[in-house]
Amino acid sequence: MVNEPNHRIRALHTASTVTVYQAYDPRIGLPAARDGRFPAAWKRDRMTWIKPSFLWMMYRCGWGTKEGQETVLAVEISREGFEWALRNACLSHYERGVHPDPAAWKKQLKAAPARVQWDPERDLHLKPLPHRSLQLGLSGEASRRYADEWTVAITDVTPLAARIRRLVAEGATGEAAALLPQERPYPLADEMAHIRL
């Protein structure tokens, strides 16, 4: 990608929703996809990480082959919820110029219901690219809202992951790329500048 900013949210999104990815043990993932909502067994009191980048999720879960991550979910959530999380997020690391000092950052991090982490985006071979993608950690109120209010639809994309992986292994990268979700830059309001570097 030419002139790709170092930190940018790229996501499959509509006027009202954003798609994020997670991978779970089938005991959680399959009921979630079947019912379109997270089951009671999904722990709402622990931090959960959502990723708008399909290929970063593939890197994280090994195309759905890692133990406990065999079911890859595309979770469509409301833009309203996504933006609430971003507005209330703290960077996952101290950044000079963003935070007054490390102690202030630690205090903010502890209080924030969401945290932002920027990790290298991945290509079809899951190798790092020079620009970064968003990981958004949700805890407390944000985690509960994600599971019970923001989620619009949940789709099992494990077969898609397997198909793309197979095509990449066969050298059919053009065909594989054509199957990827159409992730576009996500517009960020000025009040969310604190999560951009």
N, C-alpha and C positions, 0 to 999 in steps of 0.2 A: 504494500500500500504506500502510495506516495504522499509525503507530507502528513502522515498520520500523527496526531498529537500523542504525546507520551501517556497522558491520562485521559481517557474518554470512555463513557459508557456506550457500548454498542449492544443493541438488543433487538429481538423481534418484538415489535410493539404496534398497537393499534391506537385509535383515538382514546380508548378507555382502558386498555390493558397492556401489561408487559409480561413477557414470558421469561421465566427463570428456570434453572435446572438444579436438580438434586438427584442423588443416587442412594438407594436404600436396600436393605435386606428385603427379599420378596415378602416376608411376613408383614412388613409395613407398606412396601411399594405397591404390591398387587391390590390389596383392599383400597388403598388411596386412589389408584387409577380406576378401579371398578366403581367406586362410590362417588368419585369426584370431590372427595374431601379427606382430610387426614383422619385416620381412625383414633379411637380413644387411647390406644396403645402408644400413639405418637406423643412423646414427652413434651408438653407445652411449657415446662419450667426450665428447659435447658437451651443453651444457645444452638441455633441452627444457621447454617451458611447457605445463602442462595447465590447463584451465579447466572448472570444474563448471557454469558458466553458458552455456547454449546461445546466448542472445542476445548475450552478450559475445563469444562466438566468431564469431557472424554479423557483428558490428561489425568484428572484427579481420580477417576474411577476405572481407568484402564479400559475404556470402551465397554464398561459394565462387566468386567471380568474379575475385579477385585472382590475378595470376600466381604460380605456385608454390603456390597454396592452393586449387586447384580441386576437391580431394577432401576432403570434410569427414567426419571419423571420430568416432563415438561409441565411446569406449574404456571398457569396463567393467573396473574393477580391484577388487582385494580391499580391503575396508575396513581390514584389517590393514596392508596396504601403504600405503594413503593416510594412515592415522594414524601410521605409522612416519615417513613423510615430514614430516608436520606436527610431530611431537614433535622431530624433528631439524632443523627449519627455523629460519632467521634472517629477520627482517624485511629487506626489500630496501633500507630506508632507516633512517637513525639516528632513534631516537625517545627524547627525553628522558623519564626515568622508567622506561623499559624497559631501556635500556643505560646503564652507568655513565658512559661518555663516548664520543665518536666513535671514538677509537682502539680501544677495547674492542669496539665494534660492527664495525669493519673486520676485526678479528682473528676475530671470531665468524663474520662473513659469509664470509671466506676458507676457514674450516674446515668450514662447514656444507654438507652434501650437498643441501640444499633451501633455497629462499628463498620467502618469502611477499610478495606484492604485492597491494595492494587498489586496484582501479580502479572508476570509476563503473559501476554496473549500467546496462543499456540497455533501452529499451522496444522495441516492435515496429517503430518507425521508426528504431531504432538511436540515438536521442537519449539523452543521459545522464540518469540518475535521481539523486536526492539521496543514495541509499545505495550502498554499494560491494560488489563481488564479488571473490572470491578468484581470483588467478592463482598457481599453484604452480610454481616453477622447479625442475627436477630436474637434478642433475649428478653425475658420478662414480658412486659406489655407488648412489645413488637412481635415476639414469637407467638403469643396467644392470638393477637390480631391477624397475623399471617395465616395461621391455621384455621381460624374460625370466622374471620370477617373478610379478609382481602382475597382469598382464593376463589377464583371464578370457575376454573376447570383444571383437571389433572389428567394428563395423557401419558401412557406408557410408551416411551420412545426407544426402548431397548432394541426392538427389531431394526429401527432406523440406524441406531449406533452400530449394530452388528453388520448391517449392509454396507455402510460407509467404510467401516474398518476392513471388510473383505475387499472392497473395490480398491482401497489404498494399497493393500497387500498385493493385489494383482497389478498394480501400476496404473490403474484407471483413475488417475487423480482428477481429470476433468469431469468424469461421470460422478465421482464422489463429491466434488465441490458443488455440483449442480443440486445435490440432495440436501446440502446444508441449509439450516434455517436462515432466512434473509434478515440478518442483523444489520440495523442501521444506527447511526449516531442518535442517541437519546438526548433531547433538549433539556438542559438543566437551567432552572431559574436562578437569578442572581443570588437569592438568599441561600443557595446551596454551594456557594463558592468555597466554603470551608472544607469541602471534601475533595476539591480539585487542587492539584499541586502545580 
